Amino acid sequence: INEICEYAIDSDLELSKKSILAIGKIALNIPQIAGLATEKLLQFLEMEQIQYVIAKTLVTMKDILRKYPEEMVNVIPRLLDCINYVDDADGITSILWMIGEHGQNLQTSPYVIEDFVNYWDEQEYEIKIQLLSSSMKLFFKRPLEMKVILGKLFDVALNDLSNPDVHDRALFYYRMLSNKVSLAETVTSHHASSEVIMDTAENAEIMDQLYEEFNTLSVIYQEPSEFFLKLDFNEEDIIPQEQELAPATPNPSNNHIERAPNMIGLTVEDGEAIMSNVTELELVSDPNLTPKNFQKMWGELDTNKNSTVLKGTLNYNTEGDTFKKELRRRSIKTTASGAVKNVLKYYLYCQESETGNYLLVEIRIDVNSYQYVARCKCQDNVILQEFKLYFADLLDEIPFNNE
């Protein structure tokens, strides 16, 4: 710890930040060191002229206090001094978090919150979110002092249209308090597990990839998508069909997807009235897209922004038409197909008639279990989500026959 502290005040910005974080990681993994680590970090808070050291120290201290809340006794005397000269958003949010969690031990904590509320318009997004959370927690610990302050906070936050997340968070807290105060206290004052999971050197790269794919199946599998789903378009895996790309022609078709409106905030009667007038999104009955253009479009569409993934199990049945013909009957054409070991791969496409946008699909089917993973891509995300629902129902409906 003493050696690392020497690097923490180094003139190299990155070296200094990593050294401070290293002190925190050691404390989180070795409980006997927590007191010493806190003592050393408190010394860094005296370096008023070095903002990045103070900010990173406060962030690290917040993680330590999550696991060792008893160390807050040593932090309180220095906390108020930091507020006067910290201007980094991460540092300020860390202070607000400490006030929300341990404000009952800090006599002036409600008035610190009030100062931030008075200058609401000048605060950054992260500070506003943390201010709402900390104010709710402190309200149940210091209700008499926080009642007026919380009311003032709701007034400015609910009228703040600069960021929908801030407005919605404030509205959520306000409605929760209006409905049942005891429930609001249970929700906001809930203490999560004191164990803090820190990424170590060997899995840091994987964690970075998981953060990039946060809203995908990667989080469930706890590994990057490249480990469980290969989505690259390989020319050697396909059987090309020579076709020329044709402009979209809005031909009528019996294959359609119902475009459902936004139902948020509507009553059942409102929803039924709207659904009675719902419009239909039609597919071009005979779309044309060459394998070369398919491959080009597939590569150009962003995997994170313009794609979605489906998983399920097909209904195997050797009777009836083949899988390709069943799809073709519904205006979904196969541009290429092939087999790699026990996995069948199909590259499919269809075309929405109103906008001319192509919907591209790569589906991989396990020949033993008939489980599939399908990735769909489209430039228009609204059409993409509607097609996802349609295609999922379609795969549940048609029999799978690859003979």
Secondary structure, 3 states (H helix, E strand, C coil): CHHHHHHHCCCCHHHHHHHHHHHHHHHHHCHHHHHHHHHHHHHHCCCCCCHHHHHHHHHHHHHHHHHCHHHHHHHHHHHHHHHCCCCCHHHHHHHHHHHHHHHHHCCCHHHHHHHHHHCHHHCCHHHHHHHHHHHHHHHCCCHHHHHHHHHHHHHHHHCCCCCHHHHHHHHHHHHHHHHCHHHHHHHHCCCCCCCCCCCCHHHHHHHHHHHHCCCCHHHHHCCCHHHHCCCCCCHHHCCCCCCCCCCCCCCCCCCEEECCCCCCCCCHHHHHHHHCCCCEEEECCCCCCCHHHHHHHHHHCCCCCCEEEEEEECEECCCCCCHHHHHHCCCCEEEEEEEECCEEEEEEEEEECCCCCEEEEEEEEECCCCEEEEEEECCCHHHHHHHHHHHHHHHHHCEECCC
